[in-house]
Structures are given as C-alpha cells and as structure tokens.
C-alpha cells in the first residue's frame, strides 16, 4: 500500500510539473502584436543626453506608430528595482524593454512571469543562458570604443588620456576594454607610449564627483583628453573640460548636438565627438520584429560597426578639429574591424575579473 501511494504521489508530481512546464512554455510562446502589446521601457534617468535619451527617442517613435509604450524612470536604488518593475507588470505591460542596470530583477521576474516577455538591452548571453521569454540586445561598444581609443592616442599632446565611467558594470567594462585596445594598437603602430588613467564615479547621476575626478586627472596626471561613459554624471566631465580647455568625448548619443540644442550650448564646444550607440533604433527594430512574428526569443542580437549600430560622430566640428590623416586612419580601422582584419578585445572574452583588471592596468 505504501509503495502504491508513493507511486501515485510520484505520478501526480510528474503530471503537475509537466503541466507547469507546459503552461510556462505555452505562455512564453504567446505571440505579441501591436493590438495586444503593452510595452514598458525601463531606464534610470531621462535627460542624460546619452544612452537613456537615445532609447527614449525609439520609444517616442513607437508611440507615434501607434504602439502602447510607457517609459519608467527607475532611478539608482537597487532595493526598489523589483517593486518598480513589478508595478509595470501589474499594470498590464507584457513586453519589458529593460537596460542592463536592472538585469538581476528582470531575471527573477522572467521566471515568475513566463507570460511576460523581457528584452534585455545591452546584455550579452549565450542562448542557453536565456529563458524562453527573454531576448538580448548586445551592442559591440568595444568596437566603437576602439576607434575612440585610437583617436585619443592620436590627438593627445601630453601622452595621457582618460576614460571615466559611472559604474564598473560589465557593459561599461566592455567600453573600457575596447578603448584600451585602441590606445595600445595605436601605440604599437605609431611608436607612441600613450598612457590611460581611469576614474569611476560610483553613480550614473553624480556630475559633481565626476568633475572632481577629471580636474584631478588633468592636474596630477596631465591627461588632456577625456572620454565619458557615465550617464548624467558625464555632465561634470564636460564642465571640467571647459574649465581646463581640454577635449571631451561623449557617449551613446551625439552629445555635441544635444548641447547645441540645450540651455547650455557652450558645453558643446569641448565635445570633440561622441561614440554612438543606436539604442533607440534597435528598440524600434526589435518591436517591429516581435510584431511581425519573428522568433527572437532565447537569442542575442549582436549589433556593431557592420550594422551601423555603433560608431562615432563625424560632423563639421569633428572634421574641423581632427586632422585628415587621423580621420583616414580611423576609417581604415573601422573597415578592418568590419572585414575582421582587426579583432577587438571584449570584456566578455576575459577568463575572470583579474584578467580584465590586469589588461587595463597594463595601459596605465
């Protein structure tokens, strides 16, 4: 009798588990189209004239096309991330477009809500690392940053350049890796010995601390060109570059144009160029793909120079201030990366954190 009961319980357990799995798989395969799609775009802070605003331009375009899109400014407090994202889900949003800052709570909620789809923005994952209701977009920011590294090494007069970040998270470390690679390759090809200093604010929204970091780097390390990957904190870098009459390089959006069109157009003059990452365009194309029934789930879409998803701003301001031979060298490097004659190192290719740190330290 005991064995019979055990078998019955085991059978019930298998049936129950099978039903749960079947339910999860069924929900994960639920197709979304414009008429039943409610989209949440999750960002830290709008107004950064950079990454978040680039995505918001995509969200705005989708609204104009008739999609239901709500933008949620989640902020910088990790203890609130899950509850704020859960609010969006409970309000009926069934397609979550979330930046990598919120990766951990999105992973947890993806398991709890298999009928909600999650697009992980700025995340690299192998298919087996993604759930059935997840897709990822990875931008090859290392490729764009490689070109900025070459540009920085070519233009410095002091022999020291800087890359300053908001937070040391994997996506930012990929920027740093590509930048270091670009400086190193320029040194090797041109017989120079340009060094890199690196600063980290510890926040995406602390321009005052960023300004102090940059002023210290200029004063004590003699850096004369500064690349920011720091969200709203990057505004402090632009302020410091104005005070020290040094070049700044923006990120993600055309920050020269953003400041020209702002209440502080004077900041634009120190922004030599920006490393572009077309977040907004990629969100639009991803939503269109979902709407058209394309199976993007359990896949990572890789967007780099070849897809025109990363690069740098080549406007009149850039052309006026960068000699033609350097511009030509950058274009040649971009062609070589696309043709795979140059393989740019990526943070995701290191075996562990210590190997990455050693690589960055080797350029100091």
PyMOL commands that set and color helices and strands:
alter all, ss='L'
color gray80, all
select helices_A, chain A and resi 2-28+34-36+51-64+78-90+100-112+127-129+141-155+170-190+207-220+231-244+255-260+265-270+279-291+305-307+316-321+324-338+347-349+353-361
alter helices_A, ss='H'
color red, helices_A
select strands_A, chain A and resi 38-43+68-73+95-99+117-121+134-139+160-165+195-200+225-229+247-252+271-277+300-303+310-312
alter strands_A, ss='S'
color yellow, strands_A
deselect
rebuild
show_as cartoon
